[in-house]
Amino acid sequence: MERIHESKEDGFIECKPIASIVTPLGEGGIGKVIVSGPDALSVVNKVFQGKGIDDLRKAMSYKLYYGYIFDGGQRIDEVIVNIAKKGDSFTGEDVVEVNCHGGIRVLMRIHECLQFAGAKGAAWDALLLQSYENNKMDFIRKEALLEVVRARTRFGVKVLLDQNAGALSEALKKGLEIIEKIRQALHKGSSRHETIPYTEQHKGEGKSPLIPPCKNGISNIPPLKKWCKGGFSDETSVLISALSEHIESLLETASLGMALTSPQVLVILGKPNVGKSTIINTILGEERMIVHHEPGTTRDYVSELISIEGIPFELVDTAGMRDTSDKLEALSIELTLEQVHRSDKVIAVFDNSRPFDQEDEGILNTLNSWLKTGNFDNLSQKGDMKAIIPVINKCDLPTKLNRLRIESALQQSACCISAVNSNEFEELHRRLTEEFDTVYKPMKPILFNRRQYLLMTQADILIKQDAECLIAKGGTSKALQIINELKDIFTSCLKGH
């Protein structure tokens, strides 16, 4: 987003103040328009007539002023104005908050008056840009504030507000401090040892053959402490281990943070009439899905946003999977397969009151194909068997299903429930959230988007694959190059470059 400028006749360039509506448009008790930038006080002063103050340019920071907004000679609304001078405001500019009544027309009319008085209309996130440009917040805090607006749960708001308050930013700064200490230790070590030029083995790969090959990026690389023997100094080894553990601790938070900002897609899959819609109605606590004893009632997928332990999920009900000659039902099953392909987790539902049959076998084959072809991120459970939760429904009825066949194929025990009686859902909820650490301590740093996760993964791979170089007695030049790369990664994560 570009800064807003206006040319003046004398050739100087002046930044115009911006006016942004920061409350949702709709019926409401309170609405707010914020004017921020140079001459913000003068702009609002042109349309504001206050009680006890005749000129807003004389106003004090953190003080409220009561009055009216006028358009020409016509009174538009009764308002309360809050002032924050340049040094005190969150944008780093003079800020005037105009608090008015919350009707759409009132807000729009005041916004238009402020633009006519000299402000430039802008979206609310333009205020964040001002704050970022004026070093009032770093890029991480800006990202967090943008996500707060879109947060689906109170738990998500709590976590993101802590990141906006600097929890993740401080953790990244701590990483940069450790990196600088490693640099200093390497310089000290090089003065005590003869520097031997470092030669990369397997130069095309850029890594030592002594380190086992990676699977999915980092999972097969041994703990860094194994390599910290006989390096430049004990200090260097300890610092490198500390940095590696610091990166790992941040990466462990990514599954929670990204689930809070990008809810996982949770698809319910099963053959017709196994009770998928009843399960969704039970989870939602109300009848939202049509339930009927005839198979194939659900012809289209239906999604709902749910929250379990503060974790949001997009819950998707799908058409039953079976062989059919009905063209409409076949199209519905195609849509079901599309939803399965984009899912993060699948609840596979089977009917306890019916024997295992060819349609159930088809469900298992679909799940196996999904695991092989799914486009998964390198987050903890995505793409493995734990992303599938087998559920045996109608357990209040006599058992005819071969449960062991299902548990053997999916390599885990099934949740046994009776959706119609709302029984045994606690275990299902536990399985859905077991990968997330929902025991949250205030101001805990959390990676909450893909950009941050990929950068920290890159740092983790770099430090572990080049561990031998970092702790070797020779190769100072190469070690310092790695440290510079790590610094660039942390700086990029913090500043958004």
C-alpha positions as CSV (number, residue, x, y, z in Angstrom):
1,M,0.0,0.0,0.0
2,E,1.5,3.3,-1.0
3,R,1.8,6.4,1.1
4,I,-0.8,9.1,0.1
5,H,0.8,12.4,-1.0
6,E,-0.5,15.6,-2.4
7,S,1.6,18.2,-4.4
8,K,1.5,21.8,-3.2
9,E,1.9,24.8,-5.5
10,D,5.3,25.7,-3.9
11,G,6.7,22.4,-4.9
12,F,6.8,20.7,-1.5
13,I,5.3,17.3,-1.1
14,E,2.8,16.8,1.8
15,C,1.4,13.6,3.2
16,K,-2.4,13.9,3.4
17,P,-4.1,12.6,6.5
18,I,-6.2,9.5,6.0
19,A,-9.8,8.9,7.3
20,S,-10.8,5.3,7.9
21,I,-14.0,3.7,9.1
22,V,-12.8,1.2,11.7
23,T,-16.1,-0.3,12.9
24,P,-18.2,-2.7,10.8
25,L,-20.8,-1.2,8.7
26,G,-24.3,-2.2,9.9
27,E,-26.7,-1.4,12.7
28,G,-24.9,-0.7,16.0
29,G,-24.7,1.6,18.9
30,I,-21.3,3.1,18.3
31,G,-19.4,3.8,15.1
32,K,-15.8,5.1,14.8
33,V,-13.9,7.0,12.1
34,I,-10.2,7.6,12.7
35,V,-8.3,10.5,11.0
36,S,-4.5,10.1,11.2
37,G,-1.6,12.0,9.7
38,P,-0.3,15.6,9.4
39,D,-3.1,18.2,9.8
40,A,-5.5,15.5,11.2
41,L,-6.5,18.0,13.9
42,S,-7.1,20.8,11.4
43,V,-9.1,18.6,9.1
44,V,-11.5,17.4,11.9
45,N,-11.6,21.0,13.3
46,K,-13.3,22.1,10.1
47,V,-16.3,20.0,10.7
48,F,-16.4,19.7,14.5
49,Q,-18.0,22.1,16.9
50,G,-17.1,21.2,20.5
51,K,-18.4,22.1,23.9
52,G,-15.7,23.8,26.0
53,I,-13.2,23.9,23.1
54,D,-13.2,26.2,20.1
55,D,-10.2,24.8,18.2
56,L,-9.1,21.1,18.2
57,R,-5.6,22.2,17.4
58,K,-5.3,23.3,21.0
59,A,-6.6,19.9,22.3
60,M,-4.6,17.7,24.7
61,S,-3.6,14.1,24.1
62,Y,-5.7,11.4,25.8
63,K,-8.6,13.8,26.4
64,L,-12.2,13.4,25.2
65,Y,-14.2,16.3,23.7
66,Y,-18.0,16.3,23.3
67,G,-19.6,18.1,20.3
68,Y,-21.2,17.8,16.9
69,I,-20.2,17.2,13.3
70,F,-21.5,19.7,10.8
71,D,-21.7,19.6,7.1
72,G,-21.9,23.2,6.1
73,G,-24.6,24.5,8.4
74,Q,-26.3,21.1,8.9
75,R,-25.7,19.1,12.0
76,I,-24.9,15.5,11.1
77,D,-24.4,13.8,14.5
78,E,-23.6,14.1,18.1
79,V,-20.0,12.8,18.7
80,I,-17.2,12.3,21.2
81,V,-13.7,13.0,19.9
82,N,-10.6,11.5,21.3
83,I,-7.2,13.1,20.6
84,A,-3.7,11.5,20.5
85,K,-0.8,13.7,19.4
86,K,1.9,12.4,17.2
87,G,4.2,11.2,20.0
88,D,1.4,9.5,21.8
89,S,-0.6,7.7,19.1
90,F,-0.4,4.2,17.8
91,T,0.3,5.3,14.2
92,G,3.1,7.8,15.1
93,E,1.0,10.6,13.6
94,D,-1.6,13.0,15.0
95,V,-4.8,10.9,15.5
96,V,-8.4,12.0,16.0
97,E,-11.0,9.3,16.8
98,V,-14.5,10.4,16.0
99,N,-17.0,8.3,18.0
100,C,-20.5,8.6,16.6
101,H,-23.7,6.7,16.3
102,G,-23.3,3.4,14.5
103,G,-25.8,3.6,11.7
104,I,-24.5,3.0,8.2
105,R,-25.7,6.4,6.8
106,V,-24.3,8.4,9.8
107,L,-20.8,6.8,9.5
108,M,-20.7,7.2,5.7
109,R,-21.8,10.8,5.9
110,I,-19.2,11.7,8.5
111,H,-16.5,9.9,6.4
112,E,-17.5,12.0,3.4
113,C,-17.4,15.2,5.4
114,L,-13.9,14.5,6.6
115,Q,-12.8,13.8,3.0
116,F,-14.3,17.0,1.8
117,A,-12.4,18.8,4.6
118,G,-9.1,17.5,3.3
119,A,-8.6,13.9,4.4
120,K,-8.1,11.0,2.1
121,G,-10.5,8.0,2.4
122,A,-8.7,4.8,3.1
123,A,-9.3,1.2,4.4
124,W,-8.7,0.6,8.1
125,D,-5.5,-1.3,7.5
126,A,-3.9,1.9,6.1
127,L,-3.6,2.9,9.7
128,L,-1.4,-0.2,10.3
129,L,0.8,0.9,7.5
130,Q,1.4,4.3,9.1
131,S,2.2,2.6,12.4
132,Y,4.6,0.2,10.6
133,E,6.3,3.0,8.6
134,N,6.7,5.1,11.8
135,N,8.3,2.2,13.7
136,K,5.4,1.9,16.1
137,M,5.1,-1.8,15.4
138,D,7.2,-4.4,13.5
139,F,5.9,-6.6,10.7
140,I,5.0,-9.5,13.0
141,R,2.9,-7.3,15.2
142,K,1.2,-5.9,12.1
143,E,0.4,-9.4,10.9
144,A,-1.0,-10.4,14.2
145,L,-3.3,-7.4,14.4
146,L,-4.6,-8.1,10.9
147,E,-5.4,-11.7,12.0
148,V,-7.1,-10.5,15.2
149,V,-9.8,-9.0,13.1
150,R,-10.4,-12.3,11.4
151,A,-10.0,-14.5,14.5
152,R,-12.8,-17.1,14.8
153,T,-12.5,-17.9,18.5
154,R,-11.8,-16.1,21.8
155,F,-8.8,-18.4,22.3
156,G,-7.5,-17.2,18.9
157,V,-8.0,-13.6,19.8
158,K,-6.1,-14.1,23.1
159,V,-3.1,-15.8,21.3
160,L,-3.0,-13.2,18.5
161,L,-3.2,-10.2,20.9
162,D,-0.2,-11.6,22.7
163,Q,1.7,-11.8,19.4
164,N,0.6,-8.2,18.6
165,A,1.9,-7.2,22.0
166,G,5.4,-8.6,21.0
167,A,5.5,-12.2,22.2
168,L,6.8,-13.6,18.9
169,S,8.8,-10.5,18.0
170,E,10.8,-10.8,21.3
171,A,11.4,-14.5,20.6
172,L,12.9,-13.6,17.2
173,K,15.0,-10.9,18.7
174,K,16.3,-13.4,21.2
175,G,17.3,-15.6,18.3
176,L,19.1,-12.7,16.7
177,E,21.0,-12.1,20.0
178,I,22.1,-15.8,20.2
179,I,23.2,-15.6,16.5
180,E,25.3,-12.5,17.4
181,K,26.9,-14.3,20.4
182,I,27.8,-17.2,18.1
183,R,29.4,-14.8,15.7
184,Q,31.5,-13.4,18.5
185,A,32.4,-16.8,19.8
186,L,33.5,-17.9,16.3
187,H,35.7,-14.8,16.0
188,K,37.3,-15.6,19.4
189,G,37.8,-19.3,18.4
190,S,39.4,-18.4,15.1
191,S,42.0,-16.3,16.9
192,R,43.1,-19.4,18.9
193,H,43.1,-21.9,16.0
194,E,44.7,-22.0,12.6
195,T,41.9,-21.4,10.0
196,I,41.7,-24.3,7.6
197,P,39.7,-23.5,4.4
198,Y,36.4,-25.3,4.4
199,T,35.6,-27.4,1.4
200,E,32.1,-28.6,0.9
201,Q,31.7,-32.3,0.2
202,H,29.0,-33.2,-2.3
203,K,29.1,-29.5,-3.3
204,G,25.9,-29.8,-5.4
205,E,24.0,-30.7,-2.3
206,G,25.7,-28.2,0.0
207,K,25.8,-30.6,3.0
208,S,28.1,-33.1,4.7
209,P,27.7,-36.8,4.0
210,L,28.1,-37.5,7.7
211,I,24.7,-36.1,8.4
212,P,21.9,-38.6,7.6
213,P,19.6,-37.7,4.7
214,C,16.5,-35.7,5.5
215,K,12.9,-36.9,5.3
216,N,10.3,-34.1,4.8
217,G,13.0,-31.5,5.4
218,I,14.2,-32.1,9.0
219,S,12.8,-35.1,10.7
220,N,15.7,-37.5,10.3
221,I,18.5,-35.1,11.4
222,P,19.9,-36.0,14.8
223,P,19.8,-33.6,17.8
224,L,22.5,-31.0,17.4
225,K,24.1,-31.8,20.8
226,K,25.4,-35.0,19.2
227,W,27.7,-32.9,17.0
228,C,28.9,-30.4,19.6
229,K,32.1,-32.1,20.5
230,G,35.6,-30.7,20.1
231,G,34.5,-27.5,18.3
232,F,36.0,-24.0,18.6
233,S,34.9,-23.9,22.2
234,D,32.4,-25.2,24.6
235,E,30.8,-21.7,24.4
236,T,30.2,-22.0,20.7
237,S,28.7,-25.5,21.0
238,V,26.4,-24.4,23.8
239,L,25.2,-21.4,21.8
240,I,24.6,-23.4,18.7
241,S,22.6,-25.9,20.6
242,A,20.6,-23.1,22.3
243,L,19.8,-21.6,18.9
244,S,18.7,-25.0,17.5
245,E,16.5,-25.6,20.5
246,H,15.1,-22.1,20.3
247,I,14.1,-22.7,16.6
248,E,12.6,-26.1,17.4
249,S,10.5,-24.6,20.2
250,L,9.1,-22.0,17.8
251,L,8.3,-24.6,15.1
252,E,6.4,-26.7,17.7
253,T,3.9,-23.9,18.0
254,A,3.2,-23.6,14.3
255,S,0.4,-26.3,14.2
256,L,-1.6,-24.4,16.9
257,G,-0.9,-20.9,15.5
258,M,-1.8,-21.8,11.9
259,A,-4.9,-23.7,13.0
260,L,-6.1,-20.6,14.8
261,T,-5.6,-18.3,11.7
262,S,-6.5,-20.9,9.0
263,P,-9.0,-23.3,10.4
264,Q,-8.4,-26.9,9.4
265,V,-10.9,-28.5,7.0
266,L,-12.5,-31.4,8.7
267,V,-14.5,-33.7,6.3
268,I,-16.9,-36.3,7.5
269,L,-16.8,-39.3,5.1
270,G,-18.9,-42.5,5.0
271,K,-21.3,-44.5,3.0
272,P,-25.0,-43.4,2.9
273,N,-27.1,-43.6,6.1
274,V,-24.2,-44.2,8.5
275,G,-25.3,-41.1,10.5
276,K,-22.9,-38.4,9.2
277,S,-25.5,-35.6,9.4
278,T,-26.6,-36.7,12.8
279,I,-23.0,-36.5,14.1
280,I,-22.7,-33.0,12.7
281,N,-26.0,-31.9,14.3
282,T,-24.8,-33.3,17.6
283,I,-21.5,-31.5,17.4
284,L,-23.3,-28.3,16.5
285,G,-25.8,-28.8,19.2
286,E,-28.7,-28.1,16.9
287,E,-30.4,-29.6,13.8
288,R,-28.8,-27.9,10.9
289,M,-28.5,-30.9,8.5
290,I,-31.4,-32.8,7.0
291,V,-31.6,-36.3,8.6
292,H,-33.7,-39.1,7.0
293,H,-33.8,-42.9,7.2
294,E,-33.5,-43.1,3.4
295,P,-29.9,-43.3,2.2
296,G,-28.5,-40.5,0.0
297,T,-30.4,-37.6,1.6
298,T,-27.3,-35.4,1.5
299,R,-26.7,-34.6,-2.1
300,D,-24.3,-31.6,-1.8
301,Y,-21.6,-30.9,0.7
302,V,-22.4,-28.4,3.5
303,S,-19.8,-26.7,5.7
304,E,-20.1,-25.1,9.2
305,L,-17.5,-23.4,11.4
306,I,-17.1,-25.1,14.7
307,S,-14.8,-24.6,17.8
308,I,-13.4,-27.4,19.9
309,E,-11.2,-26.4,22.8
310,G,-10.9,-23.0,21.2
311,I,-9.6,-24.4,17.9
312,P,-11.7,-23.5,14.9
313,F,-12.5,-26.2,12.2
314,E,-14.4,-26.0,9.0
315,L,-16.6,-29.0,9.4
316,V,-17.8,-30.4,6.0
317,D,-20.7,-32.9,5.7
318,T,-20.6,-34.8,2.4
319,A,-22.8,-37.1,0.3
320,G,-22.5,-40.8,1.1
321,M,-19.9,-42.8,-0.9
322,R,-21.2,-45.7,-2.9
323,D,-21.5,-47.1,-6.4
324,T,-24.6,-45.6,-8.1
325,S,-26.1,-45.2,-11.5
326,D,-28.0,-42.1,-10.5
327,K,-26.3,-39.2,-12.3
328,L,-27.2,-36.6,-9.6
329,E,-25.8,-38.8,-6.8
330,A,-22.7,-39.6,-8.9
331,L,-22.1,-35.9,-9.2
332,S,-22.5,-35.5,-5.5
333,I,-19.9,-38.2,-4.8
334,E,-17.5,-36.3,-7.1
335,L,-18.0,-33.2,-5.0
336,T,-17.3,-35.4,-1.9
337,L,-14.0,-36.6,-3.3
338,E,-13.0,-32.9,-4.1
339,Q,-13.7,-32.0,-0.4
340,V,-11.7,-34.9,0.8
341,H,-8.8,-33.9,-1.3
342,R,-8.7,-30.4,0.2
343,S,-9.2,-31.6,3.8
344,D,-6.7,-31.5,6.7
345,K,-8.5,-34.2,8.7
346,V,-11.1,-36.8,7.9
347,I,-13.7,-38.4,10.2
348,A,-14.4,-41.7,8.6
349,V,-17.8,-43.0,9.8
350,F,-18.8,-46.7,9.8
351,D,-22.1,-48.3,10.9
352,N,-21.9,-50.6,13.9
353,S,-25.3,-52.2,13.0
354,R,-24.3,-53.4,9.5
355,P,-21.6,-55.8,8.4
356,F,-18.5,-54.5,6.8
357,D,-19.1,-54.5,3.0
358,Q,-17.7,-53.4,-0.3
359,E,-18.8,-49.7,0.3
360,D,-16.8,-49.7,3.5
361,E,-13.9,-51.1,1.6
362,G,-14.3,-48.3,-0.9
363,I,-14.1,-45.7,2.0
364,L,-10.8,-47.3,3.2
365,N,-9.4,-47.2,-0.4
366,T,-10.4,-43.5,-0.7
367,L,-8.6,-42.7,2.5
368,N,-5.5,-44.6,1.4
369,S,-5.4,-42.7,-1.9
370,W,-5.9,-39.4,0.0
371,L,-2.9,-40.1,2.2
372,K,-0.7,-40.8,-0.8
373,T,-1.8,-37.9,-3.0
374,G,-2.8,-35.2,-0.5
375,N,-1.0,-31.8,-0.7
376,F,0.1,-31.6,2.9
377,D,2.3,-29.1,4.7
378,N,5.1,-30.4,7.0
379,L,3.1,-29.9,10.1
380,S,2.8,-32.5,12.8
381,Q,-0.1,-34.8,11.9
382,K,-1.0,-33.8,8.3
383,G,-0.5,-36.6,5.9
384,D,-0.2,-39.5,8.4
385,M,-2.7,-41.9,9.7
386,K,-3.5,-39.7,12.7
387,A,-5.1,-37.2,10.3
388,I,-7.9,-39.9,9.9
389,I,-10.2,-40.5,12.8
390,P,-12.2,-43.7,12.5
391,V,-15.7,-43.4,14.1
392,I,-18.0,-46.4,14.7
393,N,-21.6,-44.9,15.0
394,K,-24.8,-46.5,16.3
395,C,-23.0,-48.4,19.0
396,D,-26.2,-48.5,21.0
397,L,-27.4,-51.1,18.5
398,P,-26.3,-54.8,18.3
399,T,-22.8,-55.1,16.8
400,K,-22.5,-56.6,13.3
401,L,-19.5,-54.6,12.0
402,N,-16.0,-56.1,11.9
403,R,-14.3,-53.3,13.8
404,L,-10.8,-55.0,13.7
405,R,-10.8,-54.8,9.9
406,I,-11.1,-51.0,10.0
407,E,-8.7,-50.5,12.9
408,S,-6.1,-52.7,11.2
409,A,-6.4,-50.8,7.9
410,L,-6.2,-47.4,9.6
411,Q,-3.6,-48.5,12.2
412,Q,-5.5,-47.0,15.2
413,S,-8.4,-47.6,17.5
414,A,-11.9,-46.3,16.5
415,C,-14.1,-43.9,18.5
416,C,-17.3,-45.7,19.4
417,I,-20.3,-43.4,19.6
418,S,-24.0,-43.2,19.4
419,A,-24.8,-39.9,17.7
420,V,-28.5,-40.2,18.2
421,N,-27.9,-40.4,22.0
422,S,-25.0,-37.8,22.0
423,N,-22.8,-40.3,23.8
424,E,-19.0,-40.7,23.8
425,F,-18.1,-37.5,21.9
426,E,-15.4,-36.5,24.4
427,E,-12.9,-39.0,22.9
428,L,-13.7,-37.7,19.4
429,H,-13.0,-34.1,20.6
430,R,-9.8,-35.2,22.2
431,R,-8.6,-36.9,19.0
432,L,-9.4,-33.8,16.9
433,T,-7.3,-31.5,19.1
434,E,-4.5,-33.8,20.4
435,E,-1.9,-32.3,18.2
436,F,-2.4,-28.8,19.6
437,D,-1.1,-27.5,22.9
438,T,-4.1,-25.7,24.2
439,V,-2.6,-25.2,27.6
440,Y,-1.5,-21.7,26.8
441,K,0.6,-19.4,28.9
442,P,0.2,-15.7,28.5
443,M,2.8,-14.0,26.1
444,K,3.9,-17.4,24.7
445,P,5.5,-16.9,21.2
446,I,3.5,-18.6,18.5
447,L,4.2,-18.9,14.8
448,F,0.8,-18.2,13.3
449,N,1.2,-18.1,9.5
450,R,2.8,-20.0,6.7
451,R,5.5,-17.3,6.0
452,Q,6.8,-17.5,9.5
453,Y,6.7,-21.3,9.5
454,L,8.6,-21.7,6.3
455,L,11.3,-19.2,7.3
456,M,11.9,-21.0,10.7
457,T,11.9,-24.4,8.9
458,Q,14.5,-23.0,6.6
459,A,16.6,-21.9,9.6
460,D,16.1,-25.3,11.3
461,I,17.3,-27.2,8.2
462,L,20.3,-24.9,7.7
463,I,21.6,-25.1,11.3
464,K,21.2,-28.9,11.5
465,Q,22.5,-29.8,8.0
466,D,25.6,-27.6,8.6
467,A,26.1,-28.6,12.2
468,E,29.5,-30.2,11.5
469,C,30.8,-27.1,9.8
470,L,29.6,-24.8,12.7
471,I,31.4,-26.7,15.4
472,A,34.5,-27.8,13.4
473,K,37.9,-26.4,14.3
474,G,38.5,-25.2,10.8
475,G,36.2,-23.6,8.3
476,T,35.6,-20.3,10.0
477,S,34.7,-18.5,6.8
478,K,32.0,-21.0,5.9
479,A,30.7,-21.0,9.5
480,L,30.3,-17.2,9.4
481,Q,28.5,-17.4,6.1
482,I,26.0,-19.8,7.7
483,I,25.6,-17.5,10.7
484,N,24.9,-14.6,8.2
485,E,22.3,-16.6,6.5
486,L,20.6,-17.5,9.8
487,K,20.6,-13.8,10.7
488,D,19.0,-12.9,7.4
489,I,16.2,-15.5,7.9
490,F,15.4,-14.2,11.4
491,T,15.5,-10.6,10.2
492,S,13.2,-11.4,7.3
493,C,10.8,-13.1,9.6
494,L,10.7,-10.1,12.0
495,K,10.6,-7.4,9.3
496,G,8.7,-9.1,6.6
497,H,11.3,-8.8,3.8
